[in-house]
């Protein structure tokens, strides 16, 4: 009976997602050669998987024998439905959001709101915030705020080529101190993992499932440990030296004069800039780190070559 309930709810969610994707696909615009298309479909998939996961967890948990009175049971059921609906709504909204950086201008669709478009000649300046959000201005009025994620370097280059000036001058920052690290928005995924396993642990403890408690407790520790490792990863530019620090790892340093060449690697749906020193040291900088656009400017100034 429980399996039938789980399958029924999962099928309903899949049908809703399928119909929402169909509707959105009919509204999407075609991306031409030379255009950059940025969307949040990966986030949409993550939210949908979370909706399915919590549906299975809550359905099984609420079907087990319990000592809850009627009002408490109804409250827990309501909260469970609310959590699943939240993830489903976020999945649908993320799927409809995109930014197309074209040859002559930009077209965008926000998570909530109508589609917009603007020509480069109508943009007076732009600003890349520390959290990676791109802001476009007409005079002093912000006309668009959109996160470009791993494509922000390409977008910034397109804006520079269009002759649009930045509100923040990078000239004085090229060789001064700045740091690159994982943005705050990427902490959300680690937080969700920890939350899910904590829920597993609490449910296992409530129903006295010893193996479930051990498994979820181990996964909570692993998730927290993984978060601390990723969060501690910092690349600093100081006194014309590239410094990499990370928890439980020895600090790495490459002075500018020791940089031999750069290379590009792929991993975790992003590209990674690898700095090779003449001494054999390698420092990796994921493109989703904050302030990578400042480092791109350092690369350009010092004429470091990619191999």
Secondary structure, DSSP 8 states (H G I E B T S, - for coil): -HHHHHHHHHHHHHHHHHHHHHHHHHH-----TT-EEEE-HHHHHHHHHHHHHHHHHHHHHHHS-----HHHHHHHHHHHHHHHHHHHHHHHHHHH-EEEE-SSEEEEE-SSS-EEEEEGGG--EEEE-TTSEEEEEETTEEEEEEE-GGGHHHHHHHHHHTT-EESS--GGGSSS-EEEEB-GGGHHHHHHHHHHHHHHHHHHHHTT-HHHHHHHHHHHHHHHHHHHHHHH-EEEEETTEEEEEETTEEEEEEEGGGEEEEEEEEETTEEEEEEEETTS-EEEEETTBTTHHHHHHHHHHHT--B-
